[in-house]
Amino acid sequence: MKKLLSNEEDIYNTEFKEEELTNIKVENKLLKKCEFNLSKLLDSLYENVFFEDITFTNCDLSNTKFNNCHFRNVIFKDCKLIGTIFNECIVTDLTINNSLCKYINIISMKGKNLTIENSNFKESSFYELEAKNFKITDTNLEESEFTKTPLNDIDLSTCKIENIRLDPKYLKGLKINMFQAIEVVKVLEIQIVE
């Protein structure tokens, strides 16, 4: 796999299983219709890589950085993305399901159809995320931070949001349940007295 990723040719219709790569750099490449299963792709840098019709299942991509990458029809299922960085990426139909994503940083991501479900994003950061049709359900967002991220029509009502940090300027239209309202009141620095 290292040879495939490090050469200049694009990669099509390939399955990677039980591969282990650390500290690699992949630049200016197209990966299309590939599957990654039970693989470790740790502490690596992907720059200007286009991922299309890709599935990562039971993979560990911790401390990996995706810089200026495009994700089209990509699924991360049962993955570990601890400390992973998505910087200035463009997404169309990206799903993260049942994954461990603590300390993840999503920075200046744009796109549509971003779905996060049944995952742990504790102490993660969402900075300048602009995604149409952004759905997030049954996810742990405790101590996470949303900065300069419009939350209009985003439904967090099924998520854990204790000690979440939200940018008050971007709260309009956020959907929460009545028990979560106390967390949002804290963000607005409103004091509740008896």
Phi, psi and omega in degrees: 000321181302319180297317179298317182286332184270342178279176186275350183281148176285165184238127181233147169046053183234141174250129177248125182228132178053041176270153177222117179227139179227143175054049175255160177235123180239125184230147170048059185223151173251128171244119184228134178055052179243155176234134175244122181232135175049040184247154176245118180235075193264151170049044186242169179236125173245119184235127181055045178255136179255115178258118180228129181055057184241141174234127172252119180235127180053044180251155176246112178242032183299143178057028177263146181243127174253109183252123177052042179262159176245135178237117177234119181056061182240138180234130168251113182237128180056041183255165174246119182232043184292125178071012180287147181239128171250105185247120177053046179265157176243131183235143169221111182064067175249127180237133172241116187232132174050048185238154178265110188233033179302144175062018178290147177238120176248112189238124175051043177273140179229153175151204181213156178060059174261122182236128175237125182216142176049045184234168179247107178249030181303136179057037178260167183231130175242110184239122179052046175275125177233098182229125173281139181061056177266117180241133179221118185227148174046046185238143177276113178246020182304134177061018176276167184227132174244111182240131180051039180240112179298129183251012180301126180068011174275127183255109178257012189297339179258006184258157171275123183233021180304133179057029176290148177247120183238146177278111184307329182294339186245018183280337187306127177089358178296138179252125179222166174269171187294333179285334179279346184303326180297325178293321180288325176298322177300321180298324181277002180057037175267136180258132178259127180242156179267000000 
